[in-house]
Amino acid sequence: MALSRHAALSKLCRSPSAISRRVKALEERLGRILIVRGQPCTPPAWAGRFAPI
């Protein structure tokens, strides 16, 4: 079951900007893009190795 971005944010009780900052900080720490930003947001190509898209 796919959750919308807003539903996921609601479950986390965080604002979209707060989650965005946390994800960006994690990406910088890991040195990898975790979310390809756009409409809609998608996982990066390398993520397909872990979970088929």
N, C-alpha and C positions, 0 to 999 in steps of 0.2 A: 504494500500500500504506500503510495507516494504522498508525502505531506507537502502542502504549499509552504513557501518560505515564511509567510505570515503566521501560519499555524505552528510551524516549528519555533518561531520566535516567541509566540505566545506561550508555548509549553515551557520555554526556557525562562520566561518572565524577564526578558531583556529587550531593549530597544534595538531596532535594526542597526543604528549607528554603533551601539556598544558591541554587538556581535561582529560587525564589520571590522572594527578596530582590533578585536581579539584575534580574528582570523588573519588579518594582515600581519599582526605581530608574530603569530605562529608561523606564517609563511616566511617571514624574514628570518626567524630563528632556525627554521628547517632548511631554508634556501631552496624551497620548492613552492610552486603555485599549487594551492589546494582547491581553489574554485576559479573557474574561468568566468569572469564577470561579464554579464550581458543580459539580454532578454531572450530566453531564460538563462539563469546561471547554470553552468554545466561543470561536470568534473573534467579535469585535464586528461589528455590521452593516456598518460602513464597509469592512471587509476583503473583503467580497464583490465589491467593485469590482476587486480585484486577482487574486483566485483564486475561481472559482465554488465555492460551498459545496454 
